[in-house]
Amino acid sequence: MKIRNETAALSGETALSGETALSGETAKSEKAAVNEGRRTMLKAGLGAGVMAASAGFPWLALAQGEEVIPFLDVPEGYDPGPRRPGMTHIIDTRQIDNFYSDDFYVVQHYGQPELDVSNYRLTITGLVDRPLSFTLDELMALPDQSLDVGFECGGNGNRMYHGLVGNARWRGINLKALLERAGVQENGREVVFFGGDIGQEEIRGREVDKAFARSLSLEDAMREDNMLAFEMNGEPLAVHHGRPLRLLVPGFYGVANVKWLTQIHVQDTRYMGRFMGRDYVTLKKTMVGDQERWVENSVARMNLKSVIARVTRLGNSHRISGFALNDGTPLRSIEVRVDDGPWQQAQIDPQASTYSWKPFHFDWQGATPGEHTVVSRVTDINGNTQAVTADLPERVSYWEEFGQFPRRIMIGA
């Protein structure tokens, strides 16, 4: 089944830019958006001491004459390349220029299906009082909600310079309201989400057709902010982002946000498909009671993390910029350190809210010629601080790479 129209490019027109001169009604509109962003951020627990003072945010667009200083840890000519259907797409975080991602990462496990929107249906089945079925038009006629949500792939890490990431404004239908409408029965414990992307898996010598699927506990599924999203950055979902409908679980790694969603099923047992029980599973050495053991867990909630994405120079001034991600727990601070110097507080974009990414910048004074190492760390209101990799639990897989990420640069004379 095919969608007849070509995928539309993501709109960047909703992003705010501190470098653009505003006038008339546009200025009023942008100012109102910034003020709303500030209010949202304060509600999220990001206090005024953490927020940037200005309405615009300097990192989101280079000023005239501002140049990017190459990282020594990135090979010369590094270019993740354009997005290609059915393939993983990594973004170059040095090129981020909007709060809302024009270029959002893509991971696809069973290719890129194109569902026939005119014949699309979402079903809710299993341990519910009222099994339900919706066309896309019926879903879109229900009360909707919008939310800024940024997330990364569970496999995002140093090997791709943390480029499996993105941030967007999403609009969709409240998941909790739909489950309540269906009436989850008392013995319902697990909610499974099936996508329309299907691939062959060899299991014990037999090849079977398997749909991509992930599950949530009923408690996690009933969180107020979960939605079935049909719009991203003011546009219908692009096919590579799950057209016509995808699950959005704010604060969770991208794998939880099932694309091309076709079925929601409530059951009384744990779902153990490939992407819950065998793949996207961490293996870490940790203490279980008084015993050190290797423990496996499905990738789920995002860990506390920050990354320096760019260092720039304007005249004799230098700016260190990056972003932080986490599960929505309010932040206390983001800090930057140069070489072996002290940790110094960075400024966070005032547009940042509970589940969005949190862009930050630090103005580096007195940079001297030669090689330098710069690194960031983020701390939440509970006192949890992003650790150096050596202090994190020993692990085998590359899932959930969230240690501090030092970057090397050369400052010219």
C-alpha positions in Angstrom: 0.0 0.0 0.0 1.4 3.4 -1.0 0.9 7.0 0.0 0.3 8.9 -3.2 2.0 12.1 -2.4 5.7 12.6 -1.9 6.9 13.3 1.7 6.9 17.0 2.6 10.0 18.6 4.0 9.9 19.5 7.7 9.0 23.1 8.3 11.5 25.2 10.1 9.3 28.3 10.1 8.2 27.8 13.7 11.7 28.1 15.1 12.8 31.2 16.8 16.1 33.0 16.0 17.8 35.6 18.0 19.8 36.7 15.0 16.7 37.8 12.9 15.4 41.4 13.2 11.7 41.3 13.9 9.1 43.9 13.1 5.4 44.6 13.3 3.0 41.6 13.9 5.9 39.2 13.4 7.8 40.7 16.3 4.7 40.5 18.5 4.1 36.9 17.5 7.7 35.9 18.2 7.8 37.7 21.5 4.6 36.0 22.6 6.2 32.6 21.7 9.3 33.4 23.7 7.3 34.5 26.7 5.3 31.3 26.5 8.5 29.3 26.3 9.8 31.0 29.4 6.6 30.3 31.3 6.7 26.6 30.2 10.4 26.4 31.3 9.6 27.8 34.7 6.8 25.4 35.2 9.2 22.6 34.3 11.4 23.7 37.2 14.2 25.3 35.2 14.7 28.4 37.4 15.5 31.9 36.3 19.2 31.4 37.4 19.5 28.7 34.8 17.8 30.5 31.9 19.4 32.8 29.4 18.5 36.4 29.9 17.8 37.3 26.3 14.8 36.3 24.2 16.8 34.9 21.3 19.4 32.2 21.7 22.8 32.8 20.1 23.6 29.2 19.2 20.7 28.7 16.8 22.2 30.7 14.0 25.7 31.9 13.4 26.2 35.7 13.6 27.8 37.5 10.7 31.5 36.7 10.7 31.2 33.9 13.3 33.1 30.8 12.3 33.0 27.2 13.5 36.3 25.9 15.0 36.9 22.2 13.8 36.9 19.5 16.4 40.2 17.5 16.4 38.2 14.4 17.4 36.1 14.6 14.1 37.8 13.4 10.9 38.3 16.1 8.3 35.5 16.1 5.8 33.1 14.2 8.1 29.6 14.3 6.6 26.8 12.0 7.7 25.2 12.6 4.3 21.6 13.1 3.3 18.6 11.1 4.5 18.0 8.0 2.4 14.7 5.9 2.5 15.0 2.9 4.7 18.4 3.9 6.1 19.6 5.3 9.4 20.1 9.0 9.2 22.6 10.8 11.5 22.6 14.5 11.8 25.7 16.7 12.0 25.2 18.4 15.4 27.6 21.1 14.4 25.0 22.4 11.9 22.1 22.7 14.3 20.5 26.1 13.7 16.9 25.8 14.9 15.3 24.9 18.2 12.9 22.8 16.2 14.9 20.3 14.1 14.9 20.9 10.3 17.1 17.8 10.2 15.8 15.1 12.7 17.5 11.7 13.0 16.0 8.6 11.5 16.3 4.9 12.5 14.3 2.3 10.7 14.4 -1.4 11.5 12.2 -3.0 8.8 12.5 -0.5 6.0 10.2 2.4 5.3 6.6 1.3 4.7 4.2 3.7 3.0 0.8 3.1 4.5 -2.3 3.9 2.5 -3.7 6.9 4.5 -7.1 6.6 2.8 -7.6 3.1 4.2 -5.7 3.4 7.4 -7.1 2.1 10.7 -5.8 2.0 14.2 -7.3 -0.8 16.4 -7.3 -1.1 20.2 -7.6 -4.8 21.2 -7.0 -7.2 24.1 -8.0 -6.8 27.7 -10.4 -3.9 27.1 -14.1 -3.6 27.7 -14.7 -1.9 24.3 -12.3 -2.8 21.4 -12.0 0.2 19.2 -11.1 1.0 15.6 -10.4 4.4 14.1 -9.8 5.9 10.7 -7.2 8.7 10.6 -10.0 11.3 10.1 -11.8 9.9 13.2 -8.6 10.2 15.2 -7.9 13.7 14.1 -11.4 14.8 15.0 -10.7 13.9 18.7 -9.4 16.5 21.1 -5.7 17.0 20.5 -2.6 18.2 22.4 0.7 19.7 21.4 4.1 19.3 23.1 7.8 20.1 22.5 9.7 16.8 22.8 13.3 16.0 22.0 14.8 12.6 22.1 17.7 10.4 21.0 18.2 6.9 19.8 19.1 4.4 22.5 22.3 3.7 20.5 23.3 7.3 20.2 26.9 7.8 21.2 30.5 8.9 20.5 30.9 6.9 17.4 28.5 9.2 15.5 29.2 12.2 17.7 25.8 11.9 19.3 24.0 12.7 16.0 21.0 10.4 16.5 19.0 13.2 18.0 16.3 15.8 17.3 13.7 18.1 18.8 10.2 18.9 17.5 6.8 20.3 18.2 4.4 17.4 18.1 0.6 17.4 17.9 -1.6 14.4 18.4 -4.2 12.5 20.4 -3.9 11.8 24.1 -3.1 8.1 24.6 -4.5 7.9 28.2 -7.9 9.2 27.0 -8.0 6.5 24.3 -7.2 3.7 26.7 -9.8 5.0 29.1 -12.4 5.1 26.3 -11.6 1.5 25.5 -11.8 0.6 29.2 -8.7 -1.3 30.3 -9.7 -4.4 32.3 -8.5 -5.0 35.8 -6.1 -7.7 34.7 -4.5 -5.5 32.0 -0.8 -5.0 32.8 1.1 -4.4 29.6 0.3 -2.2 26.6 1.9 -3.3 23.3 2.2 -1.0 20.3 2.6 -2.6 16.8 3.9 -0.7 13.8 3.2 -1.2 10.1 6.8 -2.0 9.4 7.3 -5.8 9.0 10.4 -7.8 8.5 11.5 -11.4 8.4 13.2 -12.8 11.5 14.8 -16.2 11.8 13.9 -17.7 15.2 15.1 -21.2 16.0 15.7 -22.1 12.4 12.3 -20.8 11.1 11.7 -17.5 9.3 8.6 -15.6 10.4 7.1 -12.2 9.6 7.4 -9.9 12.6 6.0 -6.4 13.0 8.1 -3.9 14.9 6.6 -3.6 18.3 7.4 -2.1 21.8 5.5 -2.2 25.0 4.9 -0.1 28.1 3.7 -1.1 31.5 0.1 0.1 32.0 1.4 2.7 34.5 3.8 4.1 31.9 1.2 4.0 29.2 -1.2 6.1 31.3 1.1 9.0 31.7 -0.6 12.3 30.9 1.8 13.5 28.2 1.9 10.4 26.0 0.3 10.9 22.6 -0.4 9.4 19.2 1.2 12.0 17.0 0.1 12.9 13.5 1.9 16.2 13.1 5.5 17.3 13.5 6.7 20.9 13.4 3.4 22.1 12.0 3.3 19.5 9.1 1.7 16.0 8.8 4.2 13.3 9.7 6.7 12.6 7.0 6.7 9.0 5.9 10.2 8.4 7.4 8.8 9.7 10.8 5.9 7.2 10.8 3.1 8.6 8.6 0.3 8.7 9.4 0.6 8.0 13.1 3.3 7.3 15.7 3.5 6.8 19.4 5.2 9.5 21.3 6.4 8.8 24.9 8.1 11.9 26.2 11.3 11.3 28.2 11.9 7.8 26.6 14.5 6.9 24.0 13.4 7.0 20.4 12.9 3.2 20.1 9.8 3.5 22.4 8.1 5.9 19.9 6.7 3.3 17.6 6.2 4.6 14.0 3.5 3.6 11.5 1.3 2.7 14.5 -1.5 0.3 13.5 -2.5 -1.6 16.7 -2.5 -1.1 20.5 -3.0 -4.3 22.4 -3.6 -4.7 26.2 -2.4 -7.9 27.8 -1.7 -9.4 31.3 1.9 -10.6 30.6 5.2 -9.0 29.7 5.7 -8.5 25.9 9.0 -10.1 24.9 9.4 -9.3 21.1 12.8 -8.7 19.6 13.0 -5.0 20.4 12.0 -5.6 24.1 13.7 -8.9 24.9 16.7 -9.3 22.6 17.5 -6.0 20.9 17.7 -2.6 22.6 18.7 -4.4 25.8 21.5 -3.1 28.0 23.9 -5.4 29.8 25.5 -3.8 32.8 27.5 -4.9 35.8 25.8 -3.6 38.9 25.1 -4.4 42.5 22.0 -6.4 43.2 21.6 -6.4 47.0 25.1 -7.3 48.2 26.1 -9.2 45.0 27.7 -7.8 41.9 25.8 -9.2 38.9 25.4 -8.7 35.1 21.8 -7.3 34.6 19.8 -6.9 31.4 17.2 -4.2 30.9 15.1 -2.9 28.0 16.1 0.5 26.8 13.4 2.8 28.1 13.7 6.2 29.9 16.5 8.5 28.7 19.4 9.1 31.0 20.7 12.5 32.0 23.1 13.7 29.3 24.7 16.7 27.8 26.9 17.1 24.7 29.1 19.9 23.4 28.2 20.2 19.7 30.0 23.3 18.5 32.8 25.8 19.4 32.8 29.1 17.5 34.9 32.3 17.2 33.8 35.8 16.5 36.7 38.2 16.5 38.6 37.4 19.8 35.5 35.9 21.5 34.7 32.1 21.7 31.5 30.4 22.4 30.9 26.7 23.4 27.5 25.4 22.6 25.6 22.1 23.0 22.4 20.5 24.2 21.2 18.4 27.1 18.6 15.6 27.2 16.9 13.7 30.0 13.6 12.1 31.0 11.9 15.3 31.9 13.2 15.7 35.5 13.8 19.4 36.1 17.4 20.5 35.8 19.6 22.4 38.3 22.4 23.4 36.0 24.5 22.7 32.9 28.2 23.5 33.3 31.2 23.6 31.0 34.9 23.0 31.8 37.9 24.0 29.7 41.0 21.8 30.2 41.5 21.3 33.9 39.8 24.5 34.9 36.8 25.0 37.1 33.2 24.0 36.1 31.4 27.1 35.0 27.6 27.6 34.5 26.3 27.8 31.0 23.1 29.5 29.8 20.1 27.5 28.7 17.8 28.4 25.9 14.6 30.0 27.4 12.5 28.0 24.8 13.5 24.8 26.6 10.7 23.0 28.4 10.2 19.8 30.3 10.7 17.2 27.5 12.4 19.3 24.8 16.2 19.3 24.4 17.9 22.0 26.3 20.3 24.0 24.1 23.0 25.8 26.1 26.0 28.0 25.5 29.0 29.3 27.5 31.1 32.3 26.5 34.7 31.4 26.9 36.9 34.3 27.9 40.6 34.5 27.4 41.1 31.5 25.1 44.8 30.9 24.5 46.4 29.5 21.4 47.0 25.8 21.3 45.0 22.6 21.8 42.3 22.5 24.4 39.7 20.0 25.8 36.2 21.2 26.5 33.5 19.1 28.2 30.0 19.7 29.6 28.0 18.1 32.4 24.3 18.4 33.5 22.8 18.2 37.0 19.1 17.7 37.8 17.2 19.0 40.8 17.7 15.7 42.6 21.5 16.2 42.6 22.2 13.6 39.9 25.2 14.7 37.8 26.3 13.4 34.4 29.4 11.2 35.2 32.6 10.6 33.4 32.4 7.3 31.5 35.0 5.6 33.7 32.7 6.1 36.7 29.6 4.6 35.1 28.7 0.9 35.5 30.7 -1.5 33.4 28.6 -2.4 30.3 28.9 -4.6 27.2 26.5 -3.1 24.7 26.6 0.4 23.2 23.1 1.2 24.3 22.6 4.2 26.6 25.9 6.0 26.2 25.5 9.0 28.4 28.9 9.7 30.0 30.6 13.1 29.7 31.9 13.6 26.1 35.2 15.6 26.0 35.9 17.4 22.7 39.3 18.6 21.5 39.9 21.8 19.5 42.8 23.9 18.3 42.8 27.7 18.9 45.0 29.5 16.5 47.4 32.3 17.4 
